[in-house]
Amino acid sequence: MTHTQDKLPQTPMARFFDGLEENIIAGILGVMTLITFVNVVLRYVFNHSLIWGLEVVLILFAWLVLLGISYGFKKTSHLGVDAVINMLPSRGQRVLAIISAIACLAYAGLLMKGAWDYWAPFAALQPTEGRWFPLGFTENVRDRAFYVTDQVPMLGIFRWLEDAINYGDSYDKLPRVVPYAILPFSAALILLRVVQATIRILQGKQHSLIVSHEAEDEVERVAHGEYEE
Amino acid sequence: MDVVFLFVMVIGLLLIGVPIAVSLGLSSMIFLLVFSDTSLASVAQSLYQAMAGHYTLLAIPFFILASSFMSTGGVAKRIVRFAIACVGHFHGGLAIAGVFACMIFAALSGSSPATVVAIGSIVIAAMRQMGYTKDFAAGVIANAGTLGILIPPSIVMVVYASATDVSVGRMFLAGVIPGLLAGTMLMLAIYVIARIKKLPKGEWAGWGEIGSAFREAFWGLMLIVIIMVGIYGVPGLTGAIFTPTEAAAVASIYAFLVASFVYRDMGPLADRDGTGPTSLMAKPQALVTAFFHKDTRHTLFDAGKLTIMLMFIIANALILKHVLTDEQIPQQIAQAMLSAGFGKIMFLVMVNVILLIGGQFMEPSGLIVIVAPLVFPIAIELGVDPIHLGIIMVVNMEIGMITPPVGLNLFVTSGVAGMPMMAVVRAALPFLAILFVFLILVTYVPWISTYLPTTLMGPEIITN
């Protein structure tokens, strides 16, 4: 299930980013598991717990998934229904692939606008005007930069935010702008990967946006050395 | 009729090959923008909160990770040996042992495809060597593998519990009797077929072999104890020790330690040149390097990737769920069904039909997130036990996993058995009939699902 066929030639740059994304995914999951485990041990053995533990793990959970979605688009590993498209001739498949690419572009675009609009007030920035499409920036939306997380301690490296967005008032907890920043960042990355996938489909280098089970089986069978039919 | 438009859009997008998550999310966004005043910003917030706001769902990555560490091959191999030692000497013994091994592995892992991959890749090859047909082997494993989501722990149950606010602990307990029952039914069927078709039987290797196989498999089997004792406590002595989410995280760490330091199937101490695994004494720095070893990183990455694919679908299904609840759809359906004079039985039959059809196209967790809130209020109104409803849903999902076009278990079985998809579908069919009988049994006999949780945790209190 974890095989993705990637026949495109890999440049050193592409390999670097693949490795980076894979390490981030593995690292976040590892840290989530360790924090949860350490908290259980602390509770039973030392009768103490990291009060920020749960909230940090939940934030990391959101980061893991949101960051990983774009990786899934890059490697064409998102699940979908391929039963209908497999029945069509290759011309029909191509037309449907282009339509699905447009649907994914629409999704990524709307998500990008939503992510920015949600995050911006927390960063003392302005969300965009318009319902479907960004039509310039709004004025006088209430600033939410003073919102902090429930339990996560303030980190020194984010102190500059106090002057930048909080009128110099000090934060006693980590401001929400930090964990929520993953939303616009991931949405932008998703948009980028979907655009790249669309280009590959238009060039004929990729056939669909979902993981192809048939091809995967073939790969497996070749790997197992039992190619019979 | 707006909602019909919504569902037509979801299904249309699914069928033309749009990823499941995008089909759900895009349809919901378009619906919200056209028919309500919700903004895109709140959609983005829902997407973030799908992870950050659902403590229950946090169990999913940890259960996936524990099962990834356990799937490294070594544990599955030892469980299969133990299963063969126990039941291998019956007629059709290897097939029965395959089912038994799937049941044990299901109790370590929360996913069906993982069970098929771990057990199937060993048992199917062994069965063919013993003279079973490839079809029979694949059919048995594809079906037995579905027990992965019925026998606790189970990812699908976590999703159901999170979608309907019932307790995960209760759902897990409720799965125990149905899981054992389904496994037994499969084994009996195999035994009958084996007697008729005169399938090969193995040698009785004696209690000594059972003992030594058990000692070998002990560290793997302990994981079941950790999860169960952790969630429910030692009967009569302690209460619950962890939440299910914590139990899953502890299980992952335990599985990592066992795989790296006890079985040494992976990590710095693994056997690289055929001379057997290295001793920790000879390489004490492994205590530190194991955490950063490329095998560990690889397993973490695989589990992370699976979590992402699953949670992307669940998060978008949650957006769709918000749309449905905002539009009061569950209440409308409930009203329509109650005024049409539907009774409990008719309702459960309808639920089964909806899920069986839906299960053909959707991934189980996503389907549960969408369907559970729709049928839950009606079930409460009609006096159906929420836990019983959950088990019915899980059994339906099992069937959905081995029926085309979208059956995850079919895909993986065809992968591990090296057979075309359609051949696996045909091979799985006779055993599918057993699962159908089982579904009917579970639907009409609520006792099977509710006995254990009610006895051990008291009667279910319905708050809403």
HADDOCK unambig.tbl for C-alpha pairs under 7 A between the chains (distance, minus, plus):
assign (segid A and resid 1 and name CA) (segid B and resid 412 and name CA) 6.92 0.50 0.50
assign (segid A and resid 2 and name CA) (segid B and resid 302 and name CA) 6.80 0.50 0.50
assign (segid A and resid 22 and name CA) (segid B and resid 301 and name CA) 6.20 0.50 0.50
assign (segid A and resid 25 and name CA) (segid B and resid 301 and name CA) 5.89 0.50 0.50
assign (segid A and resid 25 and name CA) (segid B and resid 304 and name CA) 5.94 0.50 0.50
assign (segid A and resid 26 and name CA) (segid B and resid 297 and name CA) 5.92 0.50 0.50
assign (segid A and resid 26 and name CA) (segid B and resid 300 and name CA) 4.73 0.50 0.50
assign (segid A and resid 26 and name CA) (segid B and resid 301 and name CA) 4.27 0.50 0.50
assign (segid A and resid 26 and name CA) (segid B and resid 304 and name CA) 6.20 0.50 0.50
assign (segid A and resid 29 and name CA) (segid B and resid 300 and name CA) 6.62 0.50 0.50
assign (segid A and resid 29 and name CA) (segid B and resid 304 and name CA) 6.24 0.50 0.50
assign (segid A and resid 30 and name CA) (segid B and resid 300 and name CA) 6.65 0.50 0.50
assign (segid A and resid 33 and name CA) (segid B and resid 62 and name CA) 6.93 0.50 0.50
assign (segid A and resid 33 and name CA) (segid B and resid 249 and name CA) 5.51 0.50 0.50
assign (segid A and resid 36 and name CA) (segid B and resid 246 and name CA) 6.53 0.50 0.50
assign (segid A and resid 36 and name CA) (segid B and resid 249 and name CA) 6.38 0.50 0.50
assign (segid A and resid 37 and name CA) (segid B and resid 249 and name CA) 5.99 0.50 0.50
assign (segid A and resid 37 and name CA) (segid B and resid 250 and name CA) 5.65 0.50 0.50
assign (segid A and resid 58 and name CA) (segid B and resid 51 and name CA) 6.63 0.50 0.50
assign (segid A and resid 58 and name CA) (segid B and resid 52 and name CA) 4.58 0.50 0.50
assign (segid A and resid 59 and name CA) (segid B and resid 52 and name CA) 5.43 0.50 0.50
assign (segid A and resid 61 and name CA) (segid B and resid 51 and name CA) 5.99 0.50 0.50
assign (segid A and resid 61 and name CA) (segid B and resid 52 and name CA) 6.57 0.50 0.50
assign (segid A and resid 62 and name CA) (segid B and resid 48 and name CA) 6.00 0.50 0.50
assign (segid A and resid 62 and name CA) (segid B and resid 51 and name CA) 4.89 0.50 0.50
assign (segid A and resid 62 and name CA) (segid B and resid 52 and name CA) 5.48 0.50 0.50
assign (segid A and resid 65 and name CA) (segid B and resid 308 and name CA) 4.81 0.50 0.50
assign (segid A and resid 65 and name CA) (segid B and resid 311 and name CA) 6.71 0.50 0.50
assign (segid A and resid 65 and name CA) (segid B and resid 312 and name CA) 6.85 0.50 0.50
assign (segid A and resid 68 and name CA) (segid B and resid 308 and name CA) 5.90 0.50 0.50
assign (segid A and resid 69 and name CA) (segid B and resid 308 and name CA) 6.50 0.50 0.50
assign (segid A and resid 69 and name CA) (segid B and resid 312 and name CA) 6.87 0.50 0.50
assign (segid A and resid 78 and name CA) (segid B and resid 19 and name CA) 5.95 0.50 0.50
assign (segid A and resid 78 and name CA) (segid B and resid 309 and name CA) 6.03 0.50 0.50
assign (segid A and resid 79 and name CA) (segid B and resid 19 and name CA) 5.67 0.50 0.50
assign (segid A and resid 79 and name CA) (segid B and resid 20 and name CA) 6.18 0.50 0.50
assign (segid A and resid 80 and name CA) (segid B and resid 14 and name CA) 6.84 0.50 0.50
assign (segid A and resid 80 and name CA) (segid B and resid 17 and name CA) 6.13 0.50 0.50
assign (segid A and resid 80 and name CA) (segid B and resid 18 and name CA) 6.43 0.50 0.50
assign (segid A and resid 80 and name CA) (segid B and resid 19 and name CA) 4.52 0.50 0.50
assign (segid A and resid 80 and name CA) (segid B and resid 20 and name CA) 5.06 0.50 0.50
assign (segid A and resid 81 and name CA) (segid B and resid 14 and name CA) 6.17 0.50 0.50
assign (segid A and resid 81 and name CA) (segid B and resid 15 and name CA) 6.16 0.50 0.50
assign (segid A and resid 81 and name CA) (segid B and resid 17 and name CA) 5.75 0.50 0.50
assign (segid A and resid 81 and name CA) (segid B and resid 361 and name CA) 6.68 0.50 0.50
assign (segid A and resid 81 and name CA) (segid B and resid 406 and name CA) 6.47 0.50 0.50
assign (segid A and resid 82 and name CA) (segid B and resid 17 and name CA) 5.92 0.50 0.50
assign (segid A and resid 83 and name CA) (segid B and resid 405 and name CA) 5.69 0.50 0.50
assign (segid A and resid 84 and name CA) (segid B and resid 15 and name CA) 6.11 0.50 0.50
assign (segid A and resid 84 and name CA) (segid B and resid 16 and name CA) 6.96 0.50 0.50
assign (segid A and resid 85 and name CA) (segid B and resid 16 and name CA) 6.43 0.50 0.50
assign (segid A and resid 85 and name CA) (segid B and resid 17 and name CA) 6.68 0.50 0.50
assign (segid A and resid 96 and name CA) (segid B and resid 16 and name CA) 5.82 0.50 0.50
assign (segid A and resid 100 and name CA) (segid B and resid 16 and name CA) 6.77 0.50 0.50
assign (segid A and resid 100 and name CA) (segid B and resid 17 and name CA) 6.34 0.50 0.50
assign (segid A and resid 100 and name CA) (segid B and resid 18 and name CA) 5.00 0.50 0.50
assign (segid A and resid 104 and name CA) (segid B and resid 22 and name CA) 6.51 0.50 0.50
assign (segid A and resid 107 and name CA) (segid B and resid 22 and name CA) 6.66 0.50 0.50
assign (segid A and resid 107 and name CA) (segid B and resid 26 and name CA) 5.30 0.50 0.50
assign (segid A and resid 111 and name CA) (segid B and resid 44 and name CA) 6.44 0.50 0.50
assign (segid A and resid 113 and name CA) (segid B and resid 40 and name CA) 6.97 0.50 0.50
assign (segid A and resid 114 and name CA) (segid B and resid 40 and name CA) 4.25 0.50 0.50
assign (segid A and resid 114 and name CA) (segid B and resid 41 and name CA) 4.01 0.50 0.50
assign (segid A and resid 114 and name CA) (segid B and resid 43 and name CA) 6.68 0.50 0.50
assign (segid A and resid 114 and name CA) (segid B and resid 44 and name CA) 5.32 0.50 0.50
assign (segid A and resid 115 and name CA) (segid B and resid 41 and name CA) 5.99 0.50 0.50
assign (segid A and resid 115 and name CA) (segid B and resid 44 and name CA) 5.16 0.50 0.50
assign (segid A and resid 117 and name CA) (segid B and resid 41 and name CA) 5.27 0.50 0.50
assign (segid A and resid 118 and name CA) (segid B and resid 41 and name CA) 4.56 0.50 0.50
assign (segid A and resid 118 and name CA) (segid B and resid 42 and name CA) 6.97 0.50 0.50
assign (segid A and resid 118 and name CA) (segid B and resid 44 and name CA) 6.81 0.50 0.50
assign (segid A and resid 118 and name CA) (segid B and resid 45 and name CA) 6.77 0.50 0.50
assign (segid A and resid 209 and name CA) (segid B and resid 18 and name CA) 6.70 0.50 0.50
assign (segid A and resid 209 and name CA) (segid B and resid 19 and name CA) 6.75 0.50 0.50
assign (segid A and resid 210 and name CA) (segid B and resid 17 and name CA) 6.78 0.50 0.50
assign (segid A and resid 210 and name CA) (segid B and resid 18 and name CA) 6.99 0.50 0.50
assign (segid A and resid 210 and name CA) (segid B and resid 19 and name CA) 5.66 0.50 0.50
assign (segid A and resid 213 and name CA) (segid B and resid 411 and name CA) 6.58 0.50 0.50
assign (segid A and resid 217 and name CA) (segid B and resid 414 and name CA) 6.81 0.50 0.50
assign (segid A and resid 217 and name CA) (segid B and resid 415 and name CA) 5.08 0.50 0.50
assign (segid A and resid 220 and name CA) (segid B and resid 415 and name CA) 5.93 0.50 0.50
assign (segid A and resid 221 and name CA) (segid B and resid 415 and name CA) 6.99 0.50 0.50
assign (segid A and resid 221 and name CA) (segid B and resid 418 and name CA) 5.47 0.50 0.50
assign (segid A and resid 226 and name CA) (segid B and resid 418 and name CA) 6.97 0.50 0.50
